[in-house]
Amino acid sequence: MELFWAAVVGYFFGAIPFSYIIPKLKGVDITKVGSGNVGGTNVLRNMGTKYGALAMFLDIIKAVVAVLIFKPFGEHPMVMAGAMSVIGHCYSPFVKFKGGKGVATTLGTFFAIYPQAGLFALGVWIAIVATTQYVSVGSIVGLLAGAFFALAFGKDYWVIFLALALFSVYRHKENIKRLLNATERKTNVVDYFLGWMDKYERKGK
């Protein structure tokens, strides 16, 4: 019964479309701008750092909350809640079963279940995005790295981590095609955040 409720709660927590809600509050339909993807990167590119960072953060947190609700019931319900939060994020009933690519929500699942794997995945993501400016490459490699980190430290749920990472690879199939064709868009995330911090500091003076 715990697994059933973990699946239901995880799905509906994950389905909360923060990357749609935040732009909508500013009068922007994120499904009609940029890539049309209901994800933090599209919000970042089209709404700026403040809103993009908030969307990414909330997409991580919703998975963390869903997983931690089931911490008293053991590891299996936690893993179920996390996995289903990713499915909910990618196929949200609140936006006609559309959604993002599951990167932030998968990262949140990693953090909630095995924080070290989450930190490792995030570190790899930052390193790759900072050096290549390809968010898609950083996302794919980062999540795979987090899964293999769990394997290296003998965690039984590494298989679920790997399944979630591979699901994200599937969700990035169009990005992969563009990478192979050398047409994938670069995003200088470092400049986004440094520019935002510089603006914030100037405002504070």
N, C-alpha and C positions, 0 to 999 in steps of 0.2 A: 504493500500500500504506500510505503514511503517513496518508492521509486515512481509510482504513478503521480503522486502529488508533486514530486520533484520535477517531473517532466512537464506537468501543467504549469506550475509556478515559474519554472525556468523559461518556458516558452513565452509566457505573457510578459515577464519582466524583460526578456530580450526583445520582444516585439515593440516595446515603447520606442518610437522613432524620433529620438532626440535630434538627429541630423535633419529631420524634416520639420520638427516643431520649432526649433530655434530660428531657422531662416523664416519660417512662416510668420512668427511673431514680428519679424521685421518687414513683412510684406513680400517675401520672396518664396516662390515655389521651387525648391531645390531640384525637383524632378525635371524642371524645364530649363535649367541653366547648366553650363559646363557639360560634364559627362552625363548628367541626369541621375547619377548614382546617389542613393540616400546614405551617404557615409561622410565621415569627418574630413577626408581629404578634399572632397568636392566642396564642402562648406568652407574649408580653409582657403581654397583657390578663389572662391566667388564671394565670400563674405568677410574675409580677412582673418587674422590670427586669433583675435579674441573669441570670435564665434566658432572658428574651426577647432581651437583648443578645447573650448567648453564642450562641444559636441563629442570630440574624441574622449575626453575625460568621463563624460556621463555614459558613453557607450561602454567604457571599461567598468565603471562603477555598477551599472545595472547587472552585469554578470557577477561581479564580486558579491553584491547583496544577495542575488538569487542563490549562489553557492553557500554563502555563510548562513542563510536561513536554515539550511539542512545539515549544518555541521554537527548538531547534537545527534543526528541519526546515522552518522558514519560516512565513510568514504564513498560508497557506491551512490547514495542519493546526492551527495555533493557533485560527483562527476556527472550524474544524469542532469542535474539542474544546470550545470555549466554548459554541457553539450547542447541542451535544448534552448538555452538562452541564445546560443549562436544561431540555431535554426530559426528562432523567433526573430532575431535581428535581420536575417537574410530574407525571410519570408513573412513579413509583418502583415497581419490582417488589417491593420490600421492605415496602410498605404497600398491597398490592393495587392497584397502579398508580394510587394517589392521590398527592397531593402539594400543594405550595404554589402560589403564583401566579407564581413565577419572578423576583420583583423582585430579591432579594438576589443570586441566582445570575447574573442578567443584569448586575447592577451589577459583580459580581466579574469577569465576562467583559470588560466595558468596561475595568475597571481593569487587567487583565492584558494586554490588547491595546493599549489607548490610554489610559494613566492620566489624561490631561487630560480626556478625555470622561467617564471615571468620576467624577472630581472635580466636573466641571460638573453631571453628573446628580445626584450626592449633594447638592451645594449647592442645586440647585433643589428637590430633595425636602425638605431641611431647611427651606428658606424657606417652602414651601407648607404643610407639616405644622405648622410653628410658628405660622403665621398663621390657617390654616383648621381645623386639627385633623382634617382628612380625610386619613388615610394613603393611601387609594386614589387620591385626586386627586394627591397628591404623587408617588406611585409612577408613575402613568401619565404625568404631565407630565414628571417627572424623566427617565424612560427615553427618552421622545421627544426631550427636549432634548439628551440625550447623543448620540443618533443624528444629530440635525441639527448638533450641534457637530462630529462627525466629517465630515459632508458639507461644512460650511463650511471645514474645513481640508484638503479634498481627499483624504480617505482612501477608497480603493476599497471597503473593507468597510463603509462607512456603510449600504449596503443591507441587510447582514446585521444590523447594529445596529438598523435600523429594523424589520426583520422580527421581531426578538426583542422590541422594544418593542411592536409591534402584537400579537404573541402574548400579551404581558402584558395588553394592553387586552382581548383576548378572554377571558383568564382572570378579568378583573375585571367580566365582563358583569353579574353579579348586583349587584355594588357600583354599577355605572352605573345600573341600574334603580332601586336604592334612592336614589341621588343625585337622579335625576329625580323621584322620589316624595317627596323630602325626608325619607326615613327612614333614611338612611345613618348609622351610628354614628360619633361623633367619638371620637378618642383623643388625649388631651393628652400626647403623647410627651415634651414638655419637662418637664412636671410629674413624669412617671414617672422621668426621669433626674435631675432636680434633687432630688426626694424621696429617691431612692436615694443620691445623693452626700451629701446632708445626713445621712442615716442612717449612711452609712459614716464620715463625719467625726466624728459623735458617738460612734460605737463606738471610734474611734481615740483619743479623749481620755481 
